[in-house]
Amino acid sequence: MPIAKKYLFIVSMDVQKDKEALFNEVYDKEHVPLLGKVPGVGAITRLKTEPAAFNIGGERKTLDGAGMAHYVAMYELDSPDVLLSKEWAAAGEQGRWPKEVRPYTFNRSHVVRKVI
């Protein structure tokens, strides 16, 4: 699927095992819909690491994501300035995310990438 916007905001994190079901429910049913309404935000895609393997140079390599966060969300943006908007800030503080989910996340990273 082609990326329709000029920037990607990529958020990676892990969540405490006992909060994983709540994390996924809130992310899918509240957090993504709220952030998706922010002006300048396009498609939002969530990803989860899955174990796999591949062959390169005649050698099998195992992919387990060791040390990397297991959950990733990619937000297509018109501009990095979207992340500084009052609408983005407000959307991120609505629903159960700030009090019931965010405190149980860790190994977080955030990066903006320009589509080239």
C-alpha positions as CSV (number, residue, x, y, z in Angstrom):
1,M,0.0,0.0,0.0
2,P,1.6,3.3,-1.0
3,I,2.1,6.0,1.5
4,A,-0.2,9.0,0.7
5,K,1.3,11.7,2.9
6,K,4.8,13.2,2.9
7,Y,5.8,12.2,6.4
8,L,5.5,9.2,8.8
9,F,5.4,9.5,12.5
10,I,6.5,6.1,13.8
11,V,5.8,5.2,17.5
12,S,7.2,2.0,19.0
13,M,6.6,0.6,22.4
14,D,6.0,-2.4,24.6
15,V,3.3,-2.9,27.2
16,Q,3.1,-4.8,30.4
17,K,1.8,-8.3,29.6
18,D,-1.2,-8.0,32.0
19,K,-2.3,-4.8,30.2
20,E,-1.8,-6.1,26.6
21,A,-5.5,-6.8,26.0
22,L,-6.5,-3.3,27.3
23,F,-3.7,-1.7,25.3
24,N,-4.9,-3.2,22.0
25,E,-8.6,-2.5,22.7
26,V,-8.0,1.2,23.6
27,Y,-5.4,1.7,20.8
28,D,-7.8,0.3,18.2
29,K,-11.2,1.6,19.4
30,E,-10.2,5.0,21.0
31,H,-6.6,6.2,20.4
32,V,-6.4,5.6,16.6
33,P,-9.9,7.0,15.8
34,L,-9.2,10.1,17.9
35,L,-5.8,10.8,16.4
36,G,-7.2,10.0,12.9
37,K,-9.5,13.0,13.2
38,V,-6.7,15.4,13.6
39,P,-6.2,17.7,10.6
40,G,-3.1,16.6,8.6
41,V,-3.3,13.0,9.7
42,G,-3.9,10.4,7.1
43,A,-3.8,6.6,7.4
44,I,-2.7,5.0,10.7
45,T,-1.3,1.5,10.6
46,R,-0.5,-0.7,13.6
47,L,2.1,-3.4,13.5
48,K,3.2,-6.2,15.9
49,T,6.5,-8.1,15.7
50,E,6.1,-11.7,14.8
51,P,8.9,-14.3,14.9
52,A,10.2,-15.2,11.4
53,A,13.3,-16.2,9.5
54,F,14.9,-15.5,6.2
55,N,17.8,-16.7,4.1
56,I,20.6,-14.4,3.1
57,G,24.0,-15.5,1.6
58,G,23.0,-19.1,2.1
59,E,22.5,-18.7,5.8
60,R,19.2,-18.8,7.8
61,K,18.7,-15.8,10.0
62,T,16.1,-15.7,12.8
63,L,14.1,-12.6,13.2
64,D,12.7,-12.2,16.7
65,G,12.9,-8.4,17.3
66,A,15.1,-8.9,20.3
67,G,15.6,-5.5,22.1
68,M,13.1,-3.8,19.8
69,A,9.6,-2.7,20.9
70,H,7.0,-5.2,19.8
71,Y,4.3,-2.7,18.9
72,V,4.6,0.0,16.2
73,A,2.1,2.6,15.0
74,M,2.7,4.6,11.8
75,Y,0.8,7.8,11.3
76,E,0.9,9.4,7.9
77,L,1.2,13.2,8.2
78,D,1.1,16.2,6.0
79,S,3.9,17.8,8.0
80,P,5.7,17.2,11.3
81,D,4.0,20.4,12.5
82,V,0.8,18.3,12.9
83,L,2.4,16.9,16.1
84,L,2.6,20.4,17.6
85,S,-1.0,21.2,16.9
86,K,-3.5,21.7,19.7
87,E,-5.7,19.1,18.0
88,W,-3.0,16.5,18.2
89,A,-2.3,17.3,21.9
90,A,-6.0,17.2,22.8
91,A,-6.6,13.9,21.0
92,G,-3.7,12.2,22.7
93,E,-5.2,13.0,26.1
94,Q,-8.7,11.8,25.5
95,G,-10.2,8.5,26.5
96,R,-8.6,5.8,28.6
97,W,-5.2,6.1,27.0
98,P,-3.5,8.7,29.3
99,K,-4.4,7.1,32.6
100,E,-5.2,3.4,32.0
101,V,-2.7,2.6,29.2
102,R,0.2,5.0,28.8
103,P,1.6,4.4,32.3
104,Y,2.0,0.7,31.5
105,T,4.0,1.2,28.3
106,F,7.8,1.2,28.1
107,N,10.7,0.9,25.7
108,R,9.1,3.8,23.8
109,S,10.6,5.5,20.8
110,H,9.3,8.2,18.4
111,V,10.7,9.3,15.1
112,V,9.5,11.3,12.1
113,R,10.6,10.1,8.6
114,K,10.2,12.0,5.4
115,V,8.9,9.9,2.5
116,I,11.4,10.0,-0.4
